[in-house]
Structure formats: C-alpha cells, structure tokens
C-alpha cells in the first residue's frame, strides 16, 4: 500500500495534526509536506516505525501515554 496513504490514514485514525505527525517521527513539518506532495520519499526508518504503529496499535498507544 502507498506510504502516503498509510500516513494520511494514520493521521486521521488518531485525529492528529501534521505537526504532531512530524514530531512523532522526529521530522520537520517541511519534510512531511514534501512527502505528501511527492517531492521527497518517506525515509525507510519512518516507514518502518509507521508500519509498527499501524500493525501494532498498542505500541502507538503506549507511546502516546509515555509522552
């Protein structure tokens, strides 16, 4: 599945802002906007973390509680 679509669905599922998404993945807002526009690829480390959060929602929920 397209990583951009996964990222959008992740954002919507947890009702996050793009700024929060950028913070979660340790990236800048500018980078996230470039991913969404297709001008830049999503880094492999971010893709792996996104897959972990999607495949194992309890991991993301634990992350949110720890913040």
N, C-alpha and C positions, 0 to 999 in steps of 0.2 A: 504494500500500500504506500502511496505517496507520503513522504515525511511531512510535507507542508500540511496536508490534510490531517495527518495524525496530530500535528502540533495545534492546529485550529480546534480539532475535536477535544483535545486535552484541555485547552484554554476554556472552551465552552462547558465541558463537563464539570469543572471545578470553579466556574464563574470567576476566572482570573483576568486581570488586565495584562496587556502585553508587557508593561513594565515589570509586573510580578513574574511573568514567564521568563523574562530576561534575567531577573535576579535569581530565580530558582536554578537556572542553568549556568549562572555565572558569566553571562554575556551582556553586551551593551544593547540598548534599545535600537541603536543604529544597525547592529548586526542582525537582530531579529527582523527588523523591517526589510533588510536586504534579503534575508531568507525568503520572506513572504512574497517579495516581488520577483524572486528568481534570479536576482543579480549575484547571489552568493549561495554556495552549498552549505547545508547544515553540517557542522563538524561531526566526525564519527563519535566522539565522546558524548556529545549532546544527543545524537541519535540513539546511542546505547542507553543512556540514562532515561530518555523519553520512553523507550521500549520497556525498560524495567518498571517505570511508573505506570505504564498502560497495562502491562501484563500482570503486575502485582500491585493493585491499588492500595493494599495495606502498607506497602513501603512508602508510598507518597503520603498517606495519612499520618504515618509515624514521623515523616519529615516535617509535615506541617505542624504537628504537635510539638516538635522539638524546637521550632523557631520562636 
